[in-house]
Amino acid sequence: MPRITLCLSEFQASAGQSSGQERYPSDEDGDSPVVRVKKRTPMACQFCRGRKLKCDGRQTCANCQRRNIPCVYTPV
């Protein structure tokens, strides 16, 4: 059976990145693809939410620390 090789962009498009999972091609031995679940931060701070940035969820997130602004989390 011939092996099919996909370039990275074709693979990402066919894997459906919107599902919250990253899929990687199978190993050399023919096992099924490895599925890794992305970790989500439970809540983003106000600054990251407003700018639609990736918030790391720490007490003072990296984005706020870099800009030297207060990092505020409000319950939804």
PyMOL Python script that loads the backbone (N, CA, C, O; Angstrom):
from pymol import cmd

cmd.read_pdbstr("""\
ATOM      1  N   MET A   1       0.849  -1.174   0.000  1.00  0.00           N
ATOM      2  CA  MET A   1       0.000   0.000   0.000  1.00  0.00           C
ATOM      3  C   MET A   1       0.897   1.241   0.000  1.00  0.00           C
ATOM      4  O   MET A   1       1.762   1.348   0.870  1.00  0.00           O
ATOM      5  N   PRO A   2       0.731   2.182  -0.936  1.00  0.00           N
ATOM      6  CA  PRO A   2       1.587   3.373  -0.996  1.00  0.00           C
ATOM      7  C   PRO A   2       1.257   4.349   0.127  1.00  0.00           C
ATOM      8  O   PRO A   2       0.101   4.485   0.528  1.00  0.00           O
ATOM      9  N   ARG A   3       2.284   5.024   0.628  1.00  0.00           N
ATOM     10  CA  ARG A   3       2.097   6.036   1.662  1.00  0.00           C
ATOM     11  C   ARG A   3       1.795   7.372   0.998  1.00  0.00           C
ATOM     12  O   ARG A   3       2.378   7.694  -0.037  1.00  0.00           O
ATOM     13  N   ILE A   4       0.912   8.133   1.568  1.00  0.00           N
ATOM     14  CA  ILE A   4       0.545   9.438   1.039  1.00  0.00           C
ATOM     15  C   ILE A   4       1.248  10.497   1.879  1.00  0.00           C
ATOM     16  O   ILE A   4       1.205  10.455   3.108  1.00  0.00           O
ATOM     17  N   THR A   5       1.891  11.438   1.212  1.00  0.00           N
ATOM     18  CA  THR A   5       2.583  12.512   1.903  1.00  0.00           C
ATOM     19  C   THR A   5       1.850  13.818   1.665  1.00  0.00           C
ATOM     20  O   THR A   5       1.562  14.179   0.524  1.00  0.00           O
ATOM     21  N   LEU A   6       1.548  14.528   2.749  1.00  0.00           N
ATOM     22  CA  LEU A   6       0.881  15.824   2.666  1.00  0.00           C
ATOM     23  C   LEU A   6       1.824  16.898   3.158  1.00  0.00           C
ATOM     24  O   LEU A   6       2.584  16.675   4.101  1.00  0.00           O
ATOM     25  N   CYS A   7       1.786  18.057   2.536  1.00  0.00           N
ATOM     26  CA  CYS A   7       2.552  19.165   3.096  1.00  0.00           C
ATOM     27  C   CYS A   7       1.775  19.697   4.298  1.00  0.00           C
ATOM     28  O   CYS A   7       0.593  19.392   4.454  1.00  0.00           O
ATOM     29  N   LEU A   8       2.424  20.484   5.140  1.00  0.00           N
ATOM     30  CA  LEU A   8       1.833  20.926   6.400  1.00  0.00           C
ATOM     31  C   LEU A   8       0.528  21.691   6.206  1.00  0.00           C
ATOM     32  O   LEU A   8      -0.427  21.468   6.949  1.00  0.00           O
ATOM     33  N   SER A   9       0.468  22.591   5.219  1.00  0.00           N
ATOM     34  CA  SER A   9      -0.752  23.374   5.030  1.00  0.00           C
ATOM     35  C   SER A   9      -1.917  22.493   4.603  1.00  0.00           C
ATOM     36  O   SER A   9      -3.046  22.711   5.044  1.00  0.00           O
ATOM     37  N   GLU A  10      -1.668  21.514   3.760  1.00  0.00           N
ATOM     38  CA  GLU A  10      -2.739  20.604   3.348  1.00  0.00           C
ATOM     39  C   GLU A  10      -3.198  19.762   4.530  1.00  0.00           C
ATOM     40  O   GLU A  10      -4.390  19.502   4.693  1.00  0.00           O
ATOM     41  N   PHE A  11      -2.242  19.336   5.354  1.00  0.00           N
ATOM     42  CA  PHE A  11      -2.578  18.507   6.500  1.00  0.00           C
ATOM     43  C   PHE A  11      -3.423  19.283   7.499  1.00  0.00           C
ATOM     44  O   PHE A  11      -4.412  18.756   8.008  1.00  0.00           O
ATOM     45  N   GLN A  12      -3.048  20.534   7.791  1.00  0.00           N
ATOM     46  CA  GLN A  12      -3.803  21.344   8.739  1.00  0.00           C
ATOM     47  C   GLN A  12      -5.203  21.626   8.216  1.00  0.00           C
ATOM     48  O   GLN A  12      -6.162  21.622   8.987  1.00  0.00           O
ATOM     49  N   ALA A  13      -5.334  21.869   6.919  1.00  0.00           N
ATOM     50  CA  ALA A  13      -6.649  22.140   6.346  1.00  0.00           C
ATOM     51  C   ALA A  13      -7.534  20.905   6.434  1.00  0.00           C
ATOM     52  O   ALA A  13      -8.734  21.023   6.681  1.00  0.00           O
ATOM     53  N   SER A  14      -6.961  19.726   6.236  1.00  0.00           N
ATOM     54  CA  SER A  14      -7.765  18.511   6.265  1.00  0.00           C
ATOM     55  C   SER A  14      -8.047  18.041   7.686  1.00  0.00           C
ATOM     56  O   SER A  14      -8.990  17.279   7.901  1.00  0.00           O
ATOM     57  N   ALA A  15      -7.246  18.479   8.669  1.00  0.00           N
ATOM     58  CA  ALA A  15      -7.411  18.017  10.043  1.00  0.00           C
ATOM     59  C   ALA A  15      -8.525  18.753  10.772  1.00  0.00           C
ATOM     60  O   ALA A  15      -9.005  18.263  11.794  1.00  0.00           O
ATOM     61  N   GLY A  16      -8.954  19.913  10.282  1.00  0.00           N
ATOM     62  CA  GLY A  16     -10.041  20.634  10.935  1.00  0.00           C
ATOM     63  C   GLY A  16      -9.600  21.251  12.244  1.00  0.00           C
ATOM     64  O   GLY A  16      -9.970  20.751  13.306  1.00  0.00           O
ATOM     65  N   GLN A  17      -8.832  22.305  12.205  1.00  0.00           N
ATOM     66  CA  GLN A  17      -8.281  22.918  13.401  1.00  0.00           C
ATOM     67  C   GLN A  17      -9.354  23.501  14.308  1.00  0.00           C
ATOM     68  O   GLN A  17      -9.056  23.793  15.466  1.00  0.00           O
ATOM     69  N   SER A  18     -10.569  23.685  13.852  1.00  0.00           N
ATOM     70  CA  SER A  18     -11.600  24.304  14.672  1.00  0.00           C
ATOM     71  C   SER A  18     -12.096  23.393  15.783  1.00  0.00           C
ATOM     72  O   SER A  18     -12.830  23.851  16.658  1.00  0.00           O
ATOM     73  N   SER A  19     -11.721  22.122  15.778  1.00  0.00           N
ATOM     74  CA  SER A  19     -12.215  21.198  16.783  1.00  0.00           C
ATOM     75  C   SER A  19     -11.509  21.326  18.123  1.00  0.00           C
ATOM     76  O   SER A  19     -11.925  20.693  19.093  1.00  0.00           O
ATOM     77  N   GLY A  20     -10.441  22.137  18.207  1.00  0.00           N
ATOM     78  CA  GLY A  20      -9.717  22.285  19.454  1.00  0.00           C
ATOM     79  C   GLY A  20      -8.659  21.218  19.654  1.00  0.00           C
ATOM     80  O   GLY A  20      -8.056  21.138  20.724  1.00  0.00           O
ATOM     81  N   GLN A  21      -8.426  20.402  18.646  1.00  0.00           N
ATOM     82  CA  GLN A  21      -7.432  19.352  18.738  1.00  0.00           C
ATOM     83  C   GLN A  21      -6.427  19.505  17.621  1.00  0.00           C
ATOM     84  O   GLN A  21      -6.759  19.963  16.527  1.00  0.00           O
ATOM     85  N   GLU A  22      -5.183  19.115  17.907  1.00  0.00           N
ATOM     86  CA  GLU A  22      -4.158  19.101  16.879  1.00  0.00           C
ATOM     87  C   GLU A  22      -3.941  17.652  16.484  1.00  0.00           C
ATOM     88  O   GLU A  22      -3.821  16.784  17.348  1.00  0.00           O
ATOM     89  N   ARG A  23      -3.890  17.388  15.213  1.00  0.00           N
ATOM     90  CA  ARG A  23      -3.635  16.029  14.753  1.00  0.00           C
ATOM     91  C   ARG A  23      -2.291  15.996  14.048  1.00  0.00           C
ATOM     92  O   ARG A  23      -1.926  16.917  13.316  1.00  0.00           O
ATOM     93  N   TYR A  24      -1.570  14.923  14.284  1.00  0.00           N
ATOM     94  CA  TYR A  24      -0.262  14.753  13.685  1.00  0.00           C
ATOM     95  C   TYR A  24      -0.270  13.472  12.870  1.00  0.00           C
ATOM     96  O   TYR A  24      -0.986  12.532  13.216  1.00  0.00           O
ATOM     97  N   PRO A  25       0.511  13.409  11.793  1.00  0.00           N
ATOM     98  CA  PRO A  25       0.553  12.189  10.989  1.00  0.00           C
ATOM     99  C   PRO A  25       1.015  11.002  11.825  1.00  0.00           C
ATOM    100  O   PRO A  25       1.682  11.168  12.846  1.00  0.00           O
ATOM    101  N   SER A  26       0.656   9.815  11.382  1.00  0.00           N
ATOM    102  CA  SER A  26       1.018   8.622  12.130  1.00  0.00           C
ATOM    103  C   SER A  26       2.518   8.369  12.067  1.00  0.00           C
ATOM    104  O   SER A  26       3.230   8.908  11.220  1.00  0.00           O
ATOM    105  N   ASP A  27       2.967   7.544  12.978  1.00  0.00           N
ATOM    106  CA  ASP A  27       4.380   7.193  13.043  1.00  0.00           C
ATOM    107  C   ASP A  27       4.754   6.291  11.872  1.00  0.00           C
ATOM    108  O   ASP A  27       3.901   5.875  11.088  1.00  0.00           O
ATOM    109  N   GLU A  28       6.028   6.005  11.775  1.00  0.00           N
ATOM    110  CA  GLU A  28       6.548   5.159  10.700  1.00  0.00           C
ATOM    111  C   GLU A  28       5.943   3.762  10.743  1.00  0.00           C
ATOM    112  O   GLU A  28       5.816   3.118   9.701  1.00  0.00           O
ATOM    113  N   ASP A  29       5.565   3.277  11.927  1.00  0.00           N
ATOM    114  CA  ASP A  29       5.099   1.902  12.037  1.00  0.00           C
ATOM    115  C   ASP A  29       3.632   1.733  11.660  1.00  0.00           C
ATOM    116  O   ASP A  29       3.117   0.616  11.725  1.00  0.00           O
ATOM    117  N   GLY A  30       2.940   2.806  11.267  1.00  0.00           N
ATOM    118  CA  GLY A  30       1.570   2.688  10.767  1.00  0.00           C
ATOM    119  C   GLY A  30       0.497   2.775  11.821  1.00  0.00           C
ATOM    120  O   GLY A  30      -0.659   2.463  11.534  1.00  0.00           O
ATOM    121  N   ASP A  31       0.833   3.190  13.045  1.00  0.00           N
ATOM    122  CA  ASP A  31      -0.195   3.365  14.073  1.00  0.00           C
ATOM    123  C   ASP A  31      -1.128   4.505  13.702  1.00  0.00           C
ATOM    124  O   ASP A  31      -0.855   5.269  12.777  1.00  0.00           O
ATOM    125  N   SER A  32      -2.222   4.612  14.424  1.00  0.00           N
ATOM    126  CA  SER A  32      -3.166   5.690  14.156  1.00  0.00           C
ATOM    127  C   SER A  32      -2.555   7.039  14.529  1.00  0.00           C
ATOM    128  O   SER A  32      -1.602   7.079  15.308  1.00  0.00           O
ATOM    129  N   PRO A  33      -3.080   8.151  13.991  1.00  0.00           N
ATOM    130  CA  PRO A  33      -2.524   9.478  14.275  1.00  0.00           C
ATOM    131  C   PRO A  33      -2.611   9.817  15.760  1.00  0.00           C
ATOM    132  O   PRO A  33      -3.536   9.390  16.452  1.00  0.00           O
ATOM    133  N   VAL A  34      -1.652  10.577  16.233  1.00  0.00           N
ATOM    134  CA  VAL A  34      -1.619  11.033  17.619  1.00  0.00           C
ATOM    135  C   VAL A  34      -2.488  12.270  17.721  1.00  0.00           C
ATOM    136  O   VAL A  34      -2.351  13.187  16.912  1.00  0.00           O
ATOM    137  N   VAL A  35      -3.383  12.315  18.703  1.00  0.00           N
ATOM    138  CA  VAL A  35      -4.261  13.465  18.898  1.00  0.00           C
ATOM    139  C   VAL A  35      -3.867  14.134  20.198  1.00  0.00           C
ATOM    140  O   VAL A  35      -3.863  13.501  21.253  1.00  0.00           O
ATOM    141  N   ARG A  36      -3.533  15.425  20.124  1.00  0.00           N
ATOM    142  CA  ARG A  36      -3.183  16.194  21.312  1.00  0.00           C
ATOM    143  C   ARG A  36      -4.256  17.253  21.525  1.00  0.00           C
ATOM    144  O   ARG A  36      -4.612  17.983  20.600  1.00  0.00           O
ATOM    145  N   VAL A  37      -4.762  17.330  22.730  1.00  0.00           N
ATOM    146  CA  VAL A  37      -5.797  18.302  23.054  1.00  0.00           C
ATOM    147  C   VAL A  37      -5.123  19.577  23.540  1.00  0.00           C
ATOM    148  O   VAL A  37      -4.282  19.533  24.438  1.00  0.00           O
ATOM    149  N   LYS A  38      -5.491  20.723  22.947  1.00  0.00           N
ATOM    150  CA  LYS A  38      -4.933  22.002  23.375  1.00  0.00           C
ATOM    151  C   LYS A  38      -5.531  22.374  24.726  1.00  0.00           C
ATOM    152  O   LYS A  38      -6.730  22.216  24.951  1.00  0.00           O
ATOM    153  N   LYS A  39      -4.679  22.872  25.622  1.00  0.00           N
ATOM    154  CA  LYS A  39      -5.177  23.335  26.915  1.00  0.00           C
ATOM    155  C   LYS A  39      -5.757  24.725  26.752  1.00  0.00           C
ATOM    156  O   LYS A  39      -5.144  25.591  26.128  1.00  0.00           O
ATOM    157  N   ARG A  40      -6.936  24.938  27.311  1.00  0.00           N
ATOM    158  CA  ARG A  40      -7.581  26.242  27.249  1.00  0.00           C
ATOM    159  C   ARG A  40      -7.505  26.899  28.608  1.00  0.00           C
ATOM    160  O   ARG A  40      -7.649  26.247  29.642  1.00  0.00           O
ATOM    161  N   THR A  41      -7.276  28.203  28.592  1.00  0.00           N
ATOM    162  CA  THR A  41      -7.314  28.975  29.820  1.00  0.00           C
ATOM    163  C   THR A  41      -8.787  29.144  30.191  1.00  0.00           C
ATOM    164  O   THR A  41      -9.595  29.503  29.334  1.00  0.00           O
ATOM    165  N   PRO A  42      -9.151  28.894  31.447  1.00  0.00           N
ATOM    166  CA  PRO A  42     -10.561  28.992  31.809  1.00  0.00           C
ATOM    167  C   PRO A  42     -11.165  30.374  31.585  1.00  0.00           C
ATOM    168  O   PRO A  42     -12.343  30.490  31.245  1.00  0.00           O
ATOM    169  N   MET A  43     -10.359  31.431  31.775  1.00  0.00           N
ATOM    170  CA  MET A  43     -10.884  32.773  31.602  1.00  0.00           C
ATOM    171  C   MET A  43      -9.751  33.705  31.189  1.00  0.00           C
ATOM    172  O   MET A  43      -8.635  33.583  31.694  1.00  0.00           O
ATOM    173  N   ALA A  44     -10.024  34.621  30.289  1.00  0.00           N
ATOM    174  CA  ALA A  44      -9.034  35.622  29.867  1.00  0.00           C
ATOM    175  C   ALA A  44      -9.258  36.902  30.661  1.00  0.00           C
ATOM    176  O   ALA A  44     -10.376  37.193  31.085  1.00  0.00           O
ATOM    177  N   CYS A  45      -8.187  37.662  30.859  1.00  0.00           N
ATOM    178  CA  CYS A  45      -8.316  38.941  31.560  1.00  0.00           C
ATOM    179  C   CYS A  45      -9.015  39.950  30.645  1.00  0.00           C
ATOM    180  O   CYS A  45      -9.186  39.702  29.452  1.00  0.00           O
ATOM    181  N   GLN A  46      -9.409  41.071  31.208  1.00  0.00           N
ATOM    182  CA  GLN A  46     -10.156  42.076  30.444  1.00  0.00           C
ATOM    183  C   GLN A  46      -9.364  42.599  29.246  1.00  0.00           C
ATOM    184  O   GLN A  46      -9.922  42.770  28.162  1.00  0.00           O
ATOM    185  N   PHE A  47      -8.071  42.853  29.434  1.00  0.00           N
ATOM    186  CA  PHE A  47      -7.258  43.380  28.340  1.00  0.00           C
ATOM    187  C   PHE A  47      -7.180  42.377  27.186  1.00  0.00           C
ATOM    188  O   PHE A  47      -7.414  42.734  26.031  1.00  0.00           O
ATOM    189  N   CYS A  48      -6.852  41.129  27.500  1.00  0.00           N
ATOM    190  CA  CYS A  48      -6.731  40.099  26.452  1.00  0.00           C
ATOM    191  C   CYS A  48      -8.072  39.839  25.778  1.00  0.00           C
ATOM    192  O   CYS A  48      -8.128  39.640  24.564  1.00  0.00           O
ATOM    193  N   ARG A  49      -9.141  39.840  26.547  1.00  0.00           N
ATOM    194  CA  ARG A  49     -10.467  39.627  25.970  1.00  0.00           C
ATOM    195  C   ARG A  49     -10.829  40.771  25.023  1.00  0.00           C
ATOM    196  O   ARG A  49     -11.366  40.539  23.940  1.00  0.00           O
ATOM    197  N   GLY A  50     -10.538  41.988  25.430  1.00  0.00           N
ATOM    198  CA  GLY A  50     -10.860  43.143  24.596  1.00  0.00           C
ATOM    199  C   GLY A  50     -10.054  43.195  23.307  1.00  0.00           C
ATOM    200  O   GLY A  50     -10.562  43.610  22.266  1.00  0.00           O
ATOM    201  N   ARG A  51      -8.793  42.771  23.381  1.00  0.00           N
ATOM    202  CA  ARG A  51      -7.923  42.790  22.198  1.00  0.00           C
ATOM    203  C   ARG A  51      -7.917  41.463  21.453  1.00  0.00           C
ATOM    204  O   ARG A  51      -7.261  41.332  20.419  1.00  0.00           O
ATOM    205  N   LYS A  52      -8.653  40.470  21.979  1.00  0.00           N
ATOM    206  CA  LYS A  52      -8.706  39.118  21.414  1.00  0.00           C
ATOM    207  C   LYS A  52      -7.309  38.508  21.310  1.00  0.00           C
ATOM    208  O   LYS A  52      -6.902  38.007  20.262  1.00  0.00           O
ATOM    209  N   LEU A  53      -6.583  38.568  22.443  1.00  0.00           N
ATOM    210  CA  LEU A  53      -5.246  38.008  22.540  1.00  0.00           C
ATOM    211  C   LEU A  53      -5.300  36.710  23.334  1.00  0.00           C
ATOM    212  O   LEU A  53      -6.244  36.476  24.089  1.00  0.00           O
ATOM    213  N   LYS A  54      -4.295  35.874  23.163  1.00  0.00           N
ATOM    214  CA  LYS A  54      -4.183  34.650  23.937  1.00  0.00           C
ATOM    215  C   LYS A  54      -3.706  35.003  25.339  1.00  0.00           C
ATOM    216  O   LYS A  54      -2.596  35.507  25.512  1.00  0.00           O
ATOM    217  N   CYS A  55      -4.537  34.741  26.335  1.00  0.00           N
ATOM    218  CA  CYS A  55      -4.214  35.039  27.730  1.00  0.00           C
ATOM    219  C   CYS A  55      -3.704  33.754  28.382  1.00  0.00           C
ATOM    220  O   CYS A  55      -4.284  32.686  28.185  1.00  0.00           O
ATOM    221  N   ASP A  56      -2.616  33.854  29.162  1.00  0.00           N
ATOM    222  CA  ASP A  56      -2.081  32.644  29.790  1.00  0.00           C
ATOM    223  C   ASP A  56      -2.752  32.322  31.123  1.00  0.00           C
ATOM    224  O   ASP A  56      -2.474  31.275  31.708  1.00  0.00           O
ATOM    225  N   GLY A  57      -3.632  33.203  31.618  1.00  0.00           N
ATOM    226  CA  GLY A  57      -4.429  32.916  32.800  1.00  0.00           C
ATOM    227  C   GLY A  57      -3.715  33.065  34.133  1.00  0.00           C
ATOM    228  O   GLY A  57      -4.297  32.742  35.169  1.00  0.00           O
ATOM    229  N   ARG A  58      -2.493  33.536  34.144  1.00  0.00           N
ATOM    230  CA  ARG A  58      -1.773  33.721  35.410  1.00  0.00           C
ATOM    231  C   ARG A  58      -2.307  34.942  36.154  1.00  0.00           C
ATOM    232  O   ARG A  58      -3.095  35.716  35.610  1.00  0.00           O
ATOM    233  N   GLN A  59      -1.870  35.106  37.403  1.00  0.00           N
ATOM    234  CA  GLN A  59      -2.306  36.238  38.229  1.00  0.00           C
ATOM    235  C   GLN A  59      -2.117  37.556  37.477  1.00  0.00           C
ATOM    236  O   GLN A  59      -3.049  38.354  37.380  1.00  0.00           O
ATOM    237  N   THR A  60      -0.926  37.784  36.951  1.00  0.00           N
ATOM    238  CA  THR A  60      -0.674  38.876  36.014  1.00  0.00           C
ATOM    239  C   THR A  60      -0.207  38.208  34.727  1.00  0.00           C
ATOM    240  O   THR A  60       0.893  37.659  34.671  1.00  0.00           O
ATOM    241  N   CYS A  61      -1.038  38.254  33.700  1.00  0.00           N
ATOM    242  CA  CYS A  61      -0.705  37.524  32.473  1.00  0.00           C
ATOM    243  C   CYS A  61       0.482  38.184  31.756  1.00  0.00           C
ATOM    244  O   CYS A  61       0.829  39.334  32.028  1.00  0.00           O
ATOM    245  N   ALA A  62       1.079  37.448  30.858  1.00  0.00           N
ATOM    246  CA  ALA A  62       2.277  37.929  30.158  1.00  0.00           C
ATOM    247  C   ALA A  62       1.993  39.178  29.338  1.00  0.00           C
ATOM    248  O   ALA A  62       2.841  40.066  29.257  1.00  0.00           O
ATOM    249  N   ASN A  63       0.816  39.260  28.730  1.00  0.00           N
ATOM    250  CA  ASN A  63       0.480  40.440  27.919  1.00  0.00           C
ATOM    251  C   ASN A  63       0.393  41.700  28.781  1.00  0.00           C
ATOM    252  O   ASN A  63       0.928  42.745  28.410  1.00  0.00           O
ATOM    253  N   CYS A  64      -0.276  41.606  29.924  1.00  0.00           N
ATOM    254  CA  CYS A  64      -0.393  42.764  30.819  1.00  0.00           C
ATOM    255  C   CYS A  64       0.953  43.101  31.452  1.00  0.00           C
ATOM    256  O   CYS A  64       1.285  44.275  31.616  1.00  0.00           O
ATOM    257  N   GLN A  65       1.725  42.085  31.807  1.00  0.00           N
ATOM    258  CA  GLN A  65       3.037  42.312  32.401  1.00  0.00           C
ATOM    259  C   GLN A  65       3.957  43.018  31.407  1.00  0.00           C
ATOM    260  O   GLN A  65       4.697  43.927  31.784  1.00  0.00           O
ATOM    261  N   ARG A  66       3.914  42.608  30.150  1.00  0.00           N
ATOM    262  CA  ARG A  66       4.738  43.220  29.115  1.00  0.00           C
ATOM    263  C   ARG A  66       4.388  44.692  28.919  1.00  0.00           C
ATOM    264  O   ARG A  66       5.264  45.517  28.659  1.00  0.00           O
ATOM    265  N   ARG A  67       3.091  45.016  29.047  1.00  0.00           N
ATOM    266  CA  ARG A  67       2.641  46.394  28.835  1.00  0.00           C
ATOM    267  C   ARG A  67       2.606  47.209  30.128  1.00  0.00           C
ATOM    268  O   ARG A  67       2.321  48.407  30.114  1.00  0.00           O
ATOM    269  N   ASN A  68       2.903  46.536  31.254  1.00  0.00           N
ATOM    270  CA  ASN A  68       2.919  47.172  32.565  1.00  0.00           C
ATOM    271  C   ASN A  68       1.566  47.809  32.899  1.00  0.00           C
ATOM    272  O   ASN A  68       1.493  48.960  33.329  1.00  0.00           O
ATOM    273  N   ILE A  69       0.494  47.027  32.689  1.00  0.00           N
ATOM    274  CA  ILE A  69      -0.858  47.478  33.012  1.00  0.00           C
ATOM    275  C   ILE A  69      -1.467  46.505  34.019  1.00  0.00           C
ATOM    276  O   ILE A  69      -1.033  45.356  34.098  1.00  0.00           O
ATOM    277  N   PRO A  70      -2.463  46.942  34.788  1.00  0.00           N
ATOM    278  CA  PRO A  70      -3.101  46.019  35.741  1.00  0.00           C
ATOM    279  C   PRO A  70      -3.843  44.901  35.007  1.00  0.00           C
ATOM    280  O   PRO A  70      -4.518  45.138  34.005  1.00  0.00           O
ATOM    281  N   CYS A  71      -3.709  43.700  35.519  1.00  0.00           N
ATOM    282  CA  CYS A  71      -4.358  42.529  34.930  1.00  0.00           C
ATOM    283  C   CYS A  71      -5.606  42.221  35.747  1.00  0.00           C
ATOM    284  O   CYS A  71      -5.509  41.804  36.901  1.00  0.00           O
ATOM    285  N   VAL A  72      -6.778  42.424  35.151  1.00  0.00           N
ATOM    286  CA  VAL A  72      -8.042  42.305  35.872  1.00  0.00           C
ATOM    287  C   VAL A  72      -8.882  41.186  35.272  1.00  0.00           C
ATOM    288  O   VAL A  72      -9.124  41.147  34.066  1.00  0.00           O
ATOM    289  N   TYR A  73      -9.323  40.273  36.139  1.00  0.00           N
ATOM    290  CA  TYR A  73     -10.226  39.195  35.738  1.00  0.00           C
ATOM    291  C   TYR A  73     -11.586  39.475  36.349  1.00  0.00           C
ATOM    292  O   TYR A  73     -11.688  39.720  37.551  1.00  0.00           O
ATOM    293  N   THR A  74     -12.632  39.443  35.535  1.00  0.00           N
ATOM    294  CA  THR A  74     -13.983  39.626  36.054  1.00  0.00           C
ATOM    295  C   THR A  74     -14.800  38.390  35.729  1.00  0.00           C
ATOM    296  O   THR A  74     -14.662  37.823  34.645  1.00  0.00           O
ATOM    297  N   PRO A  75     -15.656  37.964  36.664  1.00  0.00           N
ATOM    298  CA  PRO A  75     -16.491  36.785  36.394  1.00  0.00           C
ATOM    299  C   PRO A  75     -17.499  37.073  35.289  1.00  0.00           C
ATOM    300  O   PRO A  75     -17.981  38.195  35.135  1.00  0.00           O
ATOM    301  N   VAL A  76     -17.799  36.042  34.537  1.00  0.00           N
ATOM    302  CA  VAL A  76     -18.734  36.193  33.410  1.00  0.00           C
ATOM    303  C   VAL A  76     -20.151  36.068  33.888  1.00  0.00           C
ATOM    304  O   VAL A  76     -21.082  36.166  33.089  1.00  0.00           O
TER     305      VAL A  76
END
""", "prot")
cmd.dss("prot")
cmd.show_as("cartoon", "prot")
cmd.util.cbc("prot")
cmd.orient("prot")
